[in-house]
Structure formats: structure tokens, C-alpha cells
Amino acid sequence: MSSTNPDQQAAPAAVRAQLSIERLLSRSPLIAGAALIAAVVFAWRWLLVSDMSLMPMDGHGMGAMTVRPWSAAYLVSAFTMWVVMMTAMMLPSAAPMILLHARIDRVPTPARRLLHTLLFALTYLFVWACFSALAAIAQAFLIDRGLLSAASLALGEPMLVAVFLIAAAFYQFSPVKAACLRQCQSPVHFVMRFWSPGVAGALRLGLVHGLYCIGCCWGIMLLLFVAGVMNLAWVAVLAAAVLLEKLSPPNWRVSKLLGGLMAGGALWLLVMR
């Protein structure tokens, strides 16, 4: 009567487990897509459940509450809010580029392919985190000058709102905007132009894409101050505008249409003063 060696039984099980892991990792676009969805859902959930009570304030009564915008606690809170908000707003429009990277990267192992895509996405988000730091400083500056409501994070003066709208509208029609938008609208062209292999290539691609993306969208992000940075309906409208602008065919001229709407809004405010 023959006996089976326990090591011989364990070996095939270990091989099967390794093959299963390799098959899972080989589906890089699927894993990348699931991770993108999870990150966007988490970011929007954070925005939905958070409120301005998370911002550090001094005082005990509503009338006594004050904000110290240059305090470290306030700046960290503002920076965190902007990072999560940029993740919620910008990852959906960057998804085609990230998923394309996951499909075309050809490295010997699936794990390295997934690593490169992760580095590309994280570098892209790092660039927006740098933008978020500048936005948090701008927020503190505007509050300190009394131009931005500390409670709603919205501009109160119609003339200042009109200035922001006009600045964003002018940028929508600028050659710089058009050049950056072209890179964001054509993932295949962008990857063919800037692709390089390896970890360094993934980091470089994420950095360049993030910079082009900021060049394309900073004017629209400026409008967050118009109706309130934490006005989620307004955040969703601007996120939809970014998504439509990047994913629509170039001949639709969505950026010009948005610029016209911004200019029209500024004109209406100036007329109604």
C-alpha cells in the first residue's frame, strides 16, 4: 500500500496558487480599473460625509467661532480637502490614459506591469497634490484678506466673482489651454510621444501627464471659489465639465463653449450690479 508524501501534496497546491496569482496579475487593465473606481468612490464618499466642522476653529459659540487660516492645523485640513477633491474630480478624466498604460506596457512579469501603472497613477496624483498645496495657500490668503467666506469657502463680492470668471474664460480661449487639452484628449498620441520603459519611464509619464492636466484644468479649478469649494453640487458640475472637455471629440469645441458660458456669467454679474 503506497503512502503519499505530504510535501508532494503541498507542491501542486502551491503551484496552483502561484498560477492563480499570475493569472490575476496578468489582468492589469482590470485591476487598474477596479482600483480607479475604488479611489474615486472613496474620495466622493469622503466629500459627502465630511463637513466644514472638520476645519479647525477657535471659540465655543457660533458667533465666537473664528478661523486662523495660516495655522498649521488649518492648512493641513485645507490641503487634505483639496487632495481628496482633486482625486474625486480628476481621476475619472485620467482613467483612459491610465488604463491604456496598463494595456500597452510590455514587461516580463505581470507584477512589474501593474507596478509601473501604479507608479504612473500615483505620480499623476502627486502633481495634483502639489497643486492642492498651492490651492490651500490661496484659500488661506483669500480668507485672511476677507475675500472668501471661512464657512462656505465662496467668494462673496460679485465683482470678484466676475474677475475669476473672466480670468477662467480668457484662459479657455488661450493657445496654452488648447495645447494642453490636445495632449489630454488623445491618450494614444500622448503615450506614443512620451513613452519610455521601466520605472523611470512610468514616473516621467505620470509627471508629464499631470503637468499637462493642470495646464488644461487650472482655470476650471479656479471656479471652485465662485460657488464654494465644498459645495458638492458645484464640485460635481465642474468635474463633469472637465470630463466632457477631455473625452469629447475636438471638433465639439467644448472648451470654447465653457469659456463662453464663463464670460456670459461674468457679464451677467456686471450688468446686475
Secondary structure, 3 states (H helix, E strand, C coil): CCCCCHHHHHHHHHHHHHHHHHHHHHCHHHHHHHHHHHHHHHHHHHHHHCCHHHCCCECCCHHHCECCCCCHHHHHHHHHHHHHHHHHHHHHHHHHHHHHHHHHCCCCCHHHHHHHHHHHHHHHHHHHHHHHHHHHHHHHHHHHCCCECCCCCCECCHHHHHHHHHHHHHHHCCHHHHHHHHHHHCHHHHHHHHCCCHHHHHHHHHHHHHHHHHHHHHHHHHCHHHHCCCCHHHHHHHHHHHHHHHHCCHHHCHHHHHHHHHHHHHHHHHHHC
